[in-house]
Amino acid sequence: MCKICDLIKKIVLILVAVVGVLFVVYFWNLDQKLLGWAYKQVNLIFDRKQVNQVF
């Protein structure tokens, strides 16, 4: 019976940790900040080339 309690305790602790991390990411809007940074880096890479379009 104690092994089952330990397993349930570990599962609950893991779920609490996951929910806590997701709350922090949502509350501080970290996903949008990370995507904004990545978007700027991609634009720095691909906007360096000069385009010569002739129609």
C-alpha positions in Angstrom: 0.0 0.0 0.0 2.9 2.4 0.8 4.4 1.9 -2.7 1.1 3.0 -4.3 1.0 6.1 -2.0 4.6 7.0 -3.0 3.7 6.6 -6.7 0.6 8.8 -6.4 2.7 11.4 -4.4 5.3 11.5 -7.2 2.6 11.8 -9.9 0.9 14.7 -8.0 4.2 16.5 -7.4 5.1 16.2 -11.1 1.7 17.5 -12.1 2.0 20.4 -9.7 5.4 21.3 -11.0 4.2 21.2 -14.6 1.2 23.4 -13.8 3.5 25.8 -12.0 5.8 26.1 -14.9 3.0 26.6 -17.3 1.5 29.3 -15.1 4.7 31.2 -14.9 5.1 31.1 -18.7 1.6 32.3 -19.2 1.7 34.9 -16.4 4.9 36.5 -17.6 4.1 36.1 -21.3 7.4 34.3 -21.8 6.3 32.4 -24.9 5.5 35.7 -26.8 8.8 37.2 -25.7 10.7 34.1 -26.9 8.9 34.1 -30.2 9.5 37.9 -30.6 13.2 37.4 -30.0 13.3 34.5 -32.5 11.4 36.5 -35.1 13.9 39.3 -34.8 16.8 36.9 -35.2 15.3 35.3 -38.3 14.7 38.7 -39.8 18.3 39.7 -39.2 19.4 36.6 -41.1 17.1 36.9 -44.1 16.8 40.6 -44.5 20.5 41.2 -45.1 20.4 40.3 -48.7 19.6 43.1 -51.1 16.9 42.2 -53.6 17.1 43.4 -57.1 13.6 42.9 -58.6 13.1 43.9 -62.2 9.6 43.7 -63.6 
